[in-house]
Amino acid sequence: MTGAGSPFGDGVRLAVGTLSVLRVPPPRRVDRDVAGVAMAVAPGVGLVLALLLAVPAGVLAHLGSAPLLLATVAVAGAAGLTRALHLDGLADVADGLGSGRSGEPALAIMKKSDIGPFGVATLVLALLAQVAAAGTLLGRDPVLGAVAVGLALVAGRVTLPWLCTPSWPAARGDGLGATVAGAVSRSRAAVAVALALGALAVATGVGTAVAAPSDPARWLLALGLGVVAGQGAAYLLARRCRRRFGGVTGDVYGACVESAVTVTLVVSALALG
């Protein structure tokens, strides 16, 4: 697509339209500059999801609703608001890695429309882990539990700016991976990640001040560990995929997003004991 338009404005529209079901005007053009902006602002889409899902969950938990039920609704809502795009990527990557094959044979398995046993098992376990961890956190404290869920949603999308730097080449010449791979400069990725992590730190601090828990240091440490562990898990998965598949694909991006969300929630919940 070509035509006049602001790369930033088109990038924001591309990010929202690709990473969520929210309806926005389509970008006037799509090229690598626009794709780079879209992936750099991806954490902002996570913030929108956090406001739409985590805030209501926290309010309802404060009013006495069952935390586990709210966690289930929040996780289901995240899948719905993203067209289950990242979950599909997680399942495909699980099948590709679980096949024991490398390169093109593994990529061919990932492109199939059906989901294999590795994909099904990974999806079920990831969703169970997200629901259980989110329910635990909301049950411990409605406000900080909501903050934790929001952190996880944003942290998942924080993986996209650094995954789209030149360090992570595309595994194939077509598809989403080929469009955005290497489209984010390292300096732009650093700024995007720093801004996102700074916003997460502020949100955590505000949430802790509002909730006034008996042990604020423990909450801050737990949530901080969760975010760091989530990014680490995404990095290790991406590195494994780069080695096995010869690079990254759109499925790898989705798998890293869901891995970061899951690990962020689980580690935060475990760190609180």
PyMOL commands that set and color helices and strands:
alter all, ss='L'
color gray80, all
select helices_A, chain A and resi 7-19+32-40+42-62+67-81+85-98+103-111+117-140+142-163+175-180+186-211+216-245+250-271
alter helices_A, ss='H'
color red, helices_A
deselect
rebuild
show_as cartoon
